[in-house]
Amino acid sequence: MSASGTAATGQVEHMLRQVTPGRYDAYEALLRALATPSSGQIWMLLWHGQAGSPDAQYGNMEVDGHGYAPCVTSAQELSASGWNRSYEVVDGIDVARTLYPDHFGLWLNPHAPGGGVGIPWLDLRRIATGLDRQPAGPLRLTEPAIEIPQFYALLTQNAHRTPAVRSLRRAWVQPALGAPYLAIGLDVYDTSPPAVDSVRGMMQQSIGAVPDGLPVSTVAMTDEYDPVVMWMRATARPFYDREAHAALPPAPATGYGYPPAQGGY
């Protein structure tokens, strides 16, 4: 291995040694090292086949009911693990893109004292799609407690005028690192560019009613991998639902269409 490769590997292993329960900052630094091609190479353990062959298959292990693919972080750790089958050296970001769609995580150095460190599939998704684009977990998700009726009223009014919108949900998101924020879940009928532009315009027309300093984000309810979306689908009822609104019976007429009688008989 070259000197630069050794240094890159050392970065991952250095970050891995810093990770302890509750140290979300150190865990986030480990994710960043894995997401960086120059420092994120790992040794994937192959249960079947050879590196680069069509039948190559990663090993797998189960922890608390969740699947993980085991790997090691250097040639030295490979030797220490006693693994006697094939392996392949790949960038962490490439492994993340392969594993997360199947809800598989990555387990680093499972042979090490203490059992190594597991990276759940949701964090592999963050590595694959961009760490700064997704909030750092574990997330605390609740119904929003902040009272902003003007914003919700304006957003509902604008949603009703935007035919692409089916329904809207909301959640208060508290990441492990970073400021909490209000998330709006967008459920739409149409994802064509004009429809997307109309929904973006709806949000821009409504965001002025949000109090200064309150961060607001949006999530697409079609994203089956987003933890905020999964929570909304399971827990949050829509605060705007076009179809439910359309199904409401009309207000009852007085006197079968006649104005109310004045006085009595």
C-alpha positions as CSV (number, residue, x, y, z in Angstrom):
1,M,0.0,0.0,0.0
2,S,1.2,3.5,-0.8
3,A,2.0,6.0,1.9
4,S,-1.0,8.1,0.9
5,G,-3.2,5.0,1.1
6,T,-1.9,4.3,4.5
7,A,-2.7,7.8,5.6
8,A,-6.2,7.6,4.2
9,T,-6.9,4.4,6.0
10,G,-5.5,5.8,9.2
11,Q,-8.1,8.6,9.0
12,V,-11.0,6.1,9.0
13,E,-9.4,4.1,11.9
14,H,-8.6,7.3,13.8
15,M,-12.3,8.4,13.6
16,L,-13.5,5.0,14.4
17,R,-11.5,5.0,17.7
18,Q,-13.1,8.3,18.7
19,V,-16.7,6.9,18.5
20,T,-18.3,6.2,21.9
21,P,-21.9,6.1,23.0
22,G,-23.4,9.6,22.9
23,R,-20.5,11.1,20.9
24,Y,-22.6,12.0,17.9
25,D,-19.9,14.5,16.7
26,A,-17.3,11.8,16.5
27,Y,-19.7,9.5,14.8
28,E,-20.5,12.2,12.2
29,A,-16.8,12.7,11.6
30,L,-16.5,8.9,10.9
31,L,-19.3,9.2,8.4
32,R,-17.5,12.1,6.7
33,A,-14.3,10.1,6.5
34,L,-16.2,7.2,4.9
35,A,-17.9,9.5,2.4
36,T,-14.6,11.0,1.2
37,P,-13.1,8.9,-1.6
38,S,-9.6,9.7,-0.6
39,S,-10.1,8.5,3.0
40,G,-13.1,6.2,2.8
41,Q,-11.7,2.9,1.5
42,I,-12.8,-0.2,3.3
43,W,-12.1,-3.9,2.9
44,M,-15.5,-5.6,2.2
45,L,-15.6,-9.3,3.3
46,L,-16.9,-11.6,0.5
47,W,-18.8,-14.6,1.5
48,H,-19.0,-15.9,-2.1
49,G,-16.9,-15.2,-5.2
50,Q,-13.9,-13.1,-5.9
51,A,-13.5,-9.3,-6.1
52,G,-14.9,-8.0,-9.4
53,S,-16.6,-11.3,-10.3
54,P,-20.3,-11.4,-11.1
55,D,-21.0,-13.9,-8.3
56,A,-19.2,-11.8,-5.6
57,Q,-21.4,-11.5,-2.6
58,Y,-20.8,-9.6,0.6
59,G,-21.0,-11.3,3.9
60,N,-23.9,-10.4,6.2
61,M,-24.7,-10.3,9.9
62,E,-27.8,-9.5,11.9
63,V,-27.8,-7.2,14.9
64,D,-31.1,-6.5,16.8
65,G,-33.1,-7.6,13.8
66,H,-31.2,-5.4,11.3
67,G,-28.9,-6.6,8.5
68,Y,-25.3,-5.4,8.1
69,A,-22.5,-6.2,5.8
70,P,-19.2,-6.7,7.7
71,C,-16.0,-5.0,6.6
72,V,-12.6,-4.0,8.0
73,T,-10.7,-0.8,7.8
74,S,-7.2,-1.8,6.8
75,A,-5.0,-4.7,5.7
76,Q,-3.8,-5.0,9.3
77,E,-7.4,-5.3,10.5
78,L,-8.1,-7.9,7.8
79,S,-5.2,-10.0,9.1
80,A,-6.3,-9.5,12.7
81,S,-9.8,-10.6,11.8
82,G,-8.7,-14.0,10.6
83,W,-10.9,-13.8,7.5
84,N,-9.8,-16.5,5.1
85,R,-12.1,-15.9,2.2
86,S,-11.9,-13.2,-0.5
87,Y,-12.4,-9.5,0.0
88,E,-12.5,-6.3,-2.1
89,V,-11.2,-2.8,-1.4
90,V,-13.8,-0.2,-2.3
91,D,-14.8,3.4,-1.4
92,G,-17.3,3.7,1.4
93,I,-19.6,5.9,-0.7
94,D,-19.9,3.2,-3.3
95,V,-20.7,0.6,-0.7
96,A,-23.3,2.9,0.8
97,R,-25.0,3.3,-2.6
98,T,-25.1,-0.5,-3.0
99,L,-26.4,-1.4,0.5
100,Y,-28.9,1.2,1.6
101,P,-31.6,0.5,-1.0
102,D,-31.9,-3.0,0.5
103,H,-32.0,-1.6,4.0
104,F,-28.6,-3.1,4.8
105,G,-26.1,-1.3,7.0
106,L,-22.3,-1.5,7.3
107,W,-20.4,-3.0,10.3
108,L,-16.8,-1.8,10.8
109,N,-14.3,-4.2,12.4
110,P,-16.8,-6.6,14.0
111,H,-13.8,-8.7,15.2
112,A,-12.4,-5.8,17.3
113,P,-12.6,-5.6,21.1
114,G,-16.1,-4.3,21.9
115,G,-17.5,-5.5,18.6
116,G,-16.7,-2.6,16.3
117,V,-19.2,0.0,15.1
118,G,-22.3,-0.4,13.0
119,I,-23.5,2.2,10.5
120,P,-27.3,1.8,10.0
121,W,-28.7,1.9,6.5
122,L,-30.3,5.3,7.1
123,D,-26.8,6.8,7.6
124,L,-25.5,4.9,4.6
125,R,-28.2,6.8,2.7
126,R,-26.9,10.1,4.0
127,I,-23.4,9.1,2.8
128,A,-24.7,8.1,-0.6
129,T,-26.8,11.2,-1.2
130,G,-24.8,13.8,0.7
131,L,-24.4,14.2,4.5
132,D,-25.4,17.8,4.5
133,R,-28.6,17.1,2.7
134,Q,-30.1,15.0,5.4
135,P,-30.4,15.6,9.2
136,A,-28.0,13.8,11.5
137,G,-29.6,10.9,13.3
138,P,-30.9,9.6,15.6
139,L,-33.9,12.0,15.0
140,R,-36.4,12.9,17.6
141,L,-39.8,13.4,15.8
142,T,-42.9,14.8,17.3
143,E,-46.0,16.8,16.4
144,P,-45.1,20.5,16.1
145,A,-45.9,22.3,19.4
146,I,-45.2,25.8,18.1
147,E,-48.3,27.8,17.3
148,I,-48.1,29.4,13.8
149,P,-51.8,29.4,12.6
150,Q,-51.2,32.2,10.1
151,F,-48.6,30.1,8.2
152,Y,-50.7,26.9,8.2
153,A,-53.8,28.9,7.1
154,L,-51.9,30.5,4.2
155,L,-50.2,27.3,3.2
156,T,-53.5,25.4,3.2
157,Q,-55.1,28.2,1.1
158,N,-52.2,28.1,-1.4
159,A,-52.2,24.3,-1.5
160,H,-55.9,24.3,-2.4
161,R,-55.0,26.5,-5.3
162,T,-52.2,24.2,-6.5
163,P,-53.8,21.2,-8.3
164,A,-50.6,19.1,-8.0
165,V,-50.9,18.9,-4.2
166,R,-52.8,16.0,-2.7
167,S,-52.1,16.5,1.0
168,L,-49.7,18.1,3.5
169,R,-48.3,16.7,6.7
170,R,-46.0,18.2,9.3
171,A,-43.4,17.2,11.9
172,W,-41.0,18.8,14.4
173,V,-37.6,17.4,13.8
174,Q,-34.8,17.4,16.3
175,P,-31.5,16.1,14.8
176,A,-28.7,14.6,16.9
177,L,-26.6,17.6,15.7
178,G,-27.9,20.9,14.5
179,A,-31.0,23.0,15.1
180,P,-34.5,21.6,15.2
181,Y,-36.8,22.5,12.4
182,L,-40.4,22.2,11.0
183,A,-40.7,19.7,8.2
184,I,-43.6,19.9,5.8
185,G,-44.5,16.6,4.0
186,L,-45.6,17.2,0.4
187,D,-47.8,14.5,-1.2
188,V,-48.4,15.3,-4.8
189,Y,-50.3,13.8,-7.8
190,D,-47.8,14.9,-10.4
191,T,-44.0,15.1,-10.4
192,S,-43.6,16.7,-13.8
193,P,-41.4,19.9,-14.0
194,P,-44.4,22.2,-14.2
195,A,-46.0,20.6,-11.2
196,V,-42.8,20.7,-9.2
197,D,-42.5,24.4,-10.1
198,S,-46.0,25.0,-8.9
199,V,-45.4,23.3,-5.6
200,R,-42.2,25.3,-5.1
201,G,-44.1,28.5,-5.9
202,M,-46.8,27.5,-3.3
203,M,-44.1,27.2,-0.6
204,Q,-42.4,30.5,-1.6
205,Q,-45.8,32.3,-1.4
206,S,-46.4,30.8,2.1
207,I,-43.0,31.0,3.7
208,G,-43.4,34.7,4.5
209,A,-45.9,33.9,7.2
210,V,-43.2,31.9,9.1
211,P,-41.8,33.8,12.2
212,D,-38.2,35.0,11.8
213,G,-35.7,32.4,12.9
214,L,-37.9,29.3,12.4
215,P,-36.3,26.9,10.0
216,V,-38.7,25.1,7.6
217,S,-37.9,22.3,5.3
218,T,-39.9,20.1,2.9
219,V,-39.8,16.4,2.2
220,A,-41.5,14.5,-0.6
221,M,-43.9,11.9,0.7
222,T,-42.9,9.6,-2.1
223,D,-39.4,9.1,-0.6
224,E,-39.7,5.6,1.0
225,Y,-36.2,5.9,2.5
226,D,-36.6,9.2,4.4
227,P,-37.1,8.7,8.2
228,V,-39.1,11.9,8.5
229,V,-41.5,10.7,5.7
230,M,-41.7,7.2,7.3
231,W,-42.7,8.8,10.7
232,M,-45.2,11.1,9.0
233,R,-46.9,8.3,7.1
234,A,-47.2,6.2,10.3
235,T,-48.1,9.0,12.8
236,A,-49.0,12.3,11.3
237,R,-52.5,13.0,9.9
238,P,-52.7,15.5,7.0
239,F,-53.5,19.0,8.1
240,Y,-54.6,19.5,4.5
241,D,-56.2,16.8,2.4
242,R,-57.7,17.8,-1.0
243,E,-59.7,14.6,-1.4
244,A,-61.1,14.7,2.2
245,H,-62.0,18.4,1.6
246,A,-63.8,17.5,-1.7
247,A,-65.7,14.7,0.1
248,L,-67.2,17.0,2.7
249,P,-71.0,17.3,2.4
250,P,-72.4,20.7,1.5
251,A,-73.7,22.8,4.4
252,P,-77.4,22.0,5.0
253,A,-79.8,24.5,3.4
254,T,-82.4,26.2,5.6
255,G,-86.0,25.3,4.8
256,Y,-85.1,23.2,1.7
257,G,-83.7,26.2,-0.1
258,Y,-86.0,28.9,1.3
259,P,-84.9,31.6,3.6
260,P,-85.7,31.1,7.3
261,A,-89.3,32.1,8.2
262,Q,-89.6,35.4,10.1
263,G,-91.7,35.1,13.3
264,G,-94.0,32.2,14.0
265,Y,-97.4,30.9,13.1
